[in-house]
Amino acid sequence: MIQENIIAIKKELPPEVKLVAVSKFHPAEAIREAYAAGQRSFGENRPQEFAKKVEALADLDLDWHFIGHLQTNKLKLVLPYAQLVQSVDSLHLLDAIQDWGKANDKLIRVLLELHIGAEQTKTGFKEEEVLDLLFRADKYKNIRFCGLMGMATHTDSEEDIRADFARIADFRAYLRDLFPELTDFTELSIGMSGDWKIALDYGATIVRIGTAIFGERQY
Ligand SMILES: *Cc1c(COP(=O)(O)O)cnc(C)c1O
């Protein structure tokens, strides 16, 4: 089933859009199955689980993405292995990543998570916080700012989802005009199992799909 799901999604996904298969709560064997269908990029949202899977699958050439809330005391579980940290959601975390990158002589690629959905609980920066921080981007010598990530409101209203995606897409376009020196600021990671087709209309460059590939998660 996993393989069929990936093939079906790939068929509809423009070739320039990266599919990150969100494997959280699914076993390493499920990732091997996806790998056999040609899938290379995977996303996890819990540091311990992330590190365990990286180790268990070290024999495969995988492109790992971290997509969850990252506490500053868990950086060493994630930063050595993640090709992209998609979910930087606070200045405190960004500062800690910079310190870690400096101490380990590593450049960390990140997306800034923008709070776009209606949910109060969702994490992420406000637009003005992203602006403030990018005006001081020079300060973060060990961080490469690669774009924005966002999660639309969890709703059946397509209109609301479109409004959320339009907001983040417009903001990214605005930032690219304002900060042309940030030449890597190209990614827009929007779209999950329920809304990735809509996200394509707003210029998604990365979609993060879990359930539609691996089935329901067993929590
Ligand atoms: C779990 C998760 C996804 C995937 O969600 P599905 O609805 O299962 O596709 C995408 N992005 C983030 C940040 C997630 O935590």
The ligand as an SDF file (V2000), in Angstrom:
LIG
                    3D

 15 15  0  0  0  0  0  0  0  0999 V2000
    2.4030   15.1240   11.0630 C   0  0  0  0  0  0  0  0  0  0  0  0
    2.8120   16.3010   10.2460 C   0  0  0  0  0  0  0  0  0  0  0  0
    2.5880   16.3400    8.8550 C   0  0  0  0  0  0  0  0  0  0  0  0
    1.8870   15.2190    8.1000 C   0  0  0  0  0  0  0  0  0  0  0  0
    0.5430   15.1970    8.4050 O   0  0  0  0  0  0  0  0  0  0  0  0
   -0.4710   14.2660    7.5850 P   0  0  0  0  0  0  0  0  0  0  0  0
   -1.7740   14.9380    7.7540 O   0  0  0  0  0  0  0  0  0  0  0  0
   -0.4190   12.9260    8.2100 O   0  0  0  0  0  0  0  0  0  0  0  0
   -0.0230   14.2430    6.1770 O   0  0  0  0  0  0  0  0  0  0  0  0
    3.0330   17.4430    8.1540 C   0  0  0  0  0  0  0  0  0  0  0  0
    3.6490   18.4640    8.7650 N   0  0  0  0  0  0  0  0  0  0  0  0
    3.8910   18.4780   10.0900 C   0  0  0  0  0  0  0  0  0  0  0  0
    4.5800   19.6440   10.6810 C   0  0  0  0  0  0  0  0  0  0  0  0
    3.4730   17.4030   10.8700 C   0  0  0  0  0  0  0  0  0  0  0  0
    3.6980   17.4410   12.1930 O   0  0  0  0  0  0  0  0  0  0  0  0
  1  2  1  0
  2  3  1  0
  2 14  2  0
  3  4  1  0
  3 10  2  0
  4  5  1  0
  5  6  1  0
  6  7  2  0
  6  8  1  0
  6  9  1  0
 10 11  1  0
 11 12  2  0
 12 13  1  0
 12 14  1  0
 14 15  1  0
M  END
$$$$
